[in-house]
Amino acid sequence: MKLVSIIMTCHNGERYLKDAVLSILTQTYKNWELIFIDNNSTDDSKNIILSFDDKRINYFKSEKTLNLGSVRNFAISKCNGYFISFLDVDDLWLDNKLDLQVKKFLSNEKIDILYSNYFQLKNNKNIKIEKNLFKGYCQRDIILSYINGKPLTAWLTLMIKKKSIEDLEYVFDENLHIASDFDLIIRLSANCYFEFLEDYICKYRIHDANESKKSYKEIYEISYIINKY
């Protein structure tokens, strides 16, 4: 069984953290490691994550608060898996998320990146978010999906072969925070084969503190990415 490294970064995420971790622990696919980066939290996040008695959970702490580009690079450096997935502290996976994705990868060795449809979790209701799903070498379609305001997927659905990340000049741009994931996906799409599952295997939680709601920052960062390329 291939090892899956799960990256979870946390800055004062105590409110939903327990639920997020439980959605990993209940996965039907068991060969995973959780790389948990405490991004200088001042709440009870450390005590919550350390309360889970599971040797697959690896706790690391940053002594200063880093932006997402930097803290995700810190996390990548700790990963030992063949695949890498990402789960934020306020989101959830369905129990078969990893199982379905690993099986899909193993069915086609060409696949570098796999993603899916997902639910929005808002006011305790699951809302299906059906995306435009692109397959193959599809950088143009992916870029246009962001320009049109309908990005190909949510970050929590991704699974990536670690080798695809290692082939890049760098992983996350440390000048970026909210759009660091977009920048990585664009660079991966230059040479990676994308595939998708139509299944709804994740829940993206909508709440008042979502980073993605800070649209003024995202607009600035997307402008930075456009200028970079």
Summary of the structure (lengths in Angstrom):
residues: 229
radius of gyration: 16.5
end to end distance: 38.2
largest distance: 46.2
contacts: 708
relative contact order: 0.18
helix: 35%
strand: 24%
